[in-house]
Amino acid sequence: MHLKNYFIGMVIILITLCAVYFPFSKTQTPSLAYIYPADVNFRNGLNFLSHDSLKKAEYAFKKAIFHQPIYAPPHYFLAQVYARQEKLTQAIAEYQYTIKIDPESYPAYYNLGVLLDRLGEYNKAITLLKRATVLNPEYQAAYEELAQLYIQIGNFRLAEEIYELLHRLERYQSE
């Protein structure tokens, strides 16, 4: 009797497994590009950017933004693509939007400051570079750019103060 119940139980388990497994095994799982199109396009954009395929990178970042418009990284890297293509107005707009989405993005403040410095908007550039150093007090590139900007506008005292700060920062990091 027990052996008969055991076999019946095994048959029921086998039928249940077949009923559950086989209908789903014939269907294909969707690709990652379908499930996460923003991420896939963003990664593709980074790959294209690293190979200097700027048009392809621009297209991939725009597709990522289409799928996830308030995700800051594609906007940031699209701004970098525009800056490399010398499309400064578009680059500035994308950096500004990156900052709007992610107010803690110190690289966006830095890069926007650098672009505005190139365009001769020194006061705005100084404000942005200072903000980058506030967000990341060890951001040496921002300090160096800020010091160069102070030299450019003739404020040698502030440039010297920043270089002294950089010297202390370098000593502190080497310890």
Secondary structure as a PSIPRED ss2 file (coil, helix, strand):
# PSIPRED VFORMAT (PSIPRED V4.0)

   1 M C   1.000  0.000  0.000
   2 H H   0.000  1.000  0.000
   3 L H   0.000  1.000  0.000
   4 K H   0.000  1.000  0.000
   5 N H   0.000  1.000  0.000
   6 Y H   0.000  1.000  0.000
   7 F H   0.000  1.000  0.000
   8 I H   0.000  1.000  0.000
   9 G H   0.000  1.000  0.000
  10 M H   0.000  1.000  0.000
  11 V H   0.000  1.000  0.000
  12 I H   0.000  1.000  0.000
  13 I H   0.000  1.000  0.000
  14 L H   0.000  1.000  0.000
  15 I H   0.000  1.000  0.000
  16 T H   0.000  1.000  0.000
  17 L H   0.000  1.000  0.000
  18 C H   0.000  1.000  0.000
  19 A H   0.000  1.000  0.000
  20 V H   0.000  1.000  0.000
  21 Y H   0.000  1.000  0.000
  22 F H   0.000  1.000  0.000
  23 P H   0.000  1.000  0.000
  24 F H   0.000  1.000  0.000
  25 S H   0.000  1.000  0.000
  26 K C   1.000  0.000  0.000
  27 T C   1.000  0.000  0.000
  28 Q C   1.000  0.000  0.000
  29 T C   1.000  0.000  0.000
  30 P C   1.000  0.000  0.000
  31 S C   1.000  0.000  0.000
  32 L H   0.000  1.000  0.000
  33 A H   0.000  1.000  0.000
  34 Y H   0.000  1.000  0.000
  35 I H   0.000  1.000  0.000
  36 Y C   1.000  0.000  0.000
  37 P H   0.000  1.000  0.000
  38 A H   0.000  1.000  0.000
  39 D H   0.000  1.000  0.000
  40 V H   0.000  1.000  0.000
  41 N H   0.000  1.000  0.000
  42 F H   0.000  1.000  0.000
  43 R H   0.000  1.000  0.000
  44 N H   0.000  1.000  0.000
  45 G H   0.000  1.000  0.000
  46 L H   0.000  1.000  0.000
  47 N H   0.000  1.000  0.000
  48 F H   0.000  1.000  0.000
  49 L H   0.000  1.000  0.000
  50 S H   0.000  1.000  0.000
  51 H C   1.000  0.000  0.000
  52 D C   1.000  0.000  0.000
  53 S C   1.000  0.000  0.000
  54 L H   0.000  1.000  0.000
  55 K H   0.000  1.000  0.000
  56 K H   0.000  1.000  0.000
  57 A H   0.000  1.000  0.000
  58 E H   0.000  1.000  0.000
  59 Y H   0.000  1.000  0.000
  60 A H   0.000  1.000  0.000
  61 F H   0.000  1.000  0.000
  62 K H   0.000  1.000  0.000
  63 K H   0.000  1.000  0.000
  64 A H   0.000  1.000  0.000
  65 I H   0.000  1.000  0.000
  66 F H   0.000  1.000  0.000
  67 H H   0.000  1.000  0.000
  68 Q C   1.000  0.000  0.000
  69 P C   1.000  0.000  0.000
  70 I C   1.000  0.000  0.000
  71 Y C   1.000  0.000  0.000
  72 A H   0.000  1.000  0.000
  73 P H   0.000  1.000  0.000
  74 P H   0.000  1.000  0.000
  75 H H   0.000  1.000  0.000
  76 Y H   0.000  1.000  0.000
  77 F H   0.000  1.000  0.000
  78 L H   0.000  1.000  0.000
  79 A H   0.000  1.000  0.000
  80 Q H   0.000  1.000  0.000
  81 V H   0.000  1.000  0.000
  82 Y H   0.000  1.000  0.000
  83 A H   0.000  1.000  0.000
  84 R H   0.000  1.000  0.000
  85 Q C   1.000  0.000  0.000
  86 E C   1.000  0.000  0.000
  87 K C   1.000  0.000  0.000
  88 L H   0.000  1.000  0.000
  89 T H   0.000  1.000  0.000
  90 Q H   0.000  1.000  0.000
  91 A H   0.000  1.000  0.000
  92 I H   0.000  1.000  0.000
  93 A H   0.000  1.000  0.000
  94 E H   0.000  1.000  0.000
  95 Y H   0.000  1.000  0.000
  96 Q H   0.000  1.000  0.000
  97 Y H   0.000  1.000  0.000
  98 T H   0.000  1.000  0.000
  99 I H   0.000  1.000  0.000
 100 K H   0.000  1.000  0.000
 101 I H   0.000  1.000  0.000
 102 D C   1.000  0.000  0.000
 103 P C   1.000  0.000  0.000
 104 E C   1.000  0.000  0.000
 105 S C   1.000  0.000  0.000
 106 Y H   0.000  1.000  0.000
 107 P H   0.000  1.000  0.000
 108 A H   0.000  1.000  0.000
 109 Y H   0.000  1.000  0.000
 110 Y H   0.000  1.000  0.000
 111 N H   0.000  1.000  0.000
 112 L H   0.000  1.000  0.000
 113 G H   0.000  1.000  0.000
 114 V H   0.000  1.000  0.000
 115 L H   0.000  1.000  0.000
 116 L H   0.000  1.000  0.000
 117 D H   0.000  1.000  0.000
 118 R H   0.000  1.000  0.000
 119 L C   1.000  0.000  0.000
 120 G C   1.000  0.000  0.000
 121 E C   1.000  0.000  0.000
 122 Y H   0.000  1.000  0.000
 123 N H   0.000  1.000  0.000
 124 K H   0.000  1.000  0.000
 125 A H   0.000  1.000  0.000
 126 I H   0.000  1.000  0.000
 127 T H   0.000  1.000  0.000
 128 L H   0.000  1.000  0.000
 129 L H   0.000  1.000  0.000
 130 K H   0.000  1.000  0.000
 131 R H   0.000  1.000  0.000
 132 A H   0.000  1.000  0.000
 133 T H   0.000  1.000  0.000
 134 V H   0.000  1.000  0.000
 135 L H   0.000  1.000  0.000
 136 N C   1.000  0.000  0.000
 137 P C   1.000  0.000  0.000
 138 E C   1.000  0.000  0.000
 139 Y C   1.000  0.000  0.000
 140 Q H   0.000  1.000  0.000
 141 A H   0.000  1.000  0.000
 142 A H   0.000  1.000  0.000
 143 Y H   0.000  1.000  0.000
 144 E H   0.000  1.000  0.000
 145 E H   0.000  1.000  0.000
 146 L H   0.000  1.000  0.000
 147 A H   0.000  1.000  0.000
 148 Q H   0.000  1.000  0.000
 149 L H   0.000  1.000  0.000
 150 Y H   0.000  1.000  0.000
 151 I H   0.000  1.000  0.000
 152 Q H   0.000  1.000  0.000
 153 I H   0.000  1.000  0.000
 154 G C   1.000  0.000  0.000
 155 N C   1.000  0.000  0.000
 156 F H   0.000  1.000  0.000
 157 R H   0.000  1.000  0.000
 158 L H   0.000  1.000  0.000
 159 A H   0.000  1.000  0.000
 160 E H   0.000  1.000  0.000
 161 E H   0.000  1.000  0.000
 162 I H   0.000  1.000  0.000
 163 Y H   0.000  1.000  0.000
 164 E H   0.000  1.000  0.000
 165 L H   0.000  1.000  0.000
 166 L H   0.000  1.000  0.000
 167 H H   0.000  1.000  0.000
 168 R H   0.000  1.000  0.000
 169 L H   0.000  1.000  0.000
 170 E H   0.000  1.000  0.000
 171 R H   0.000  1.000  0.000
 172 Y H   0.000  1.000  0.000
 173 Q H   0.000  1.000  0.000
 174 S H   0.000  1.000  0.000
 175 E C   1.000  0.000  0.000
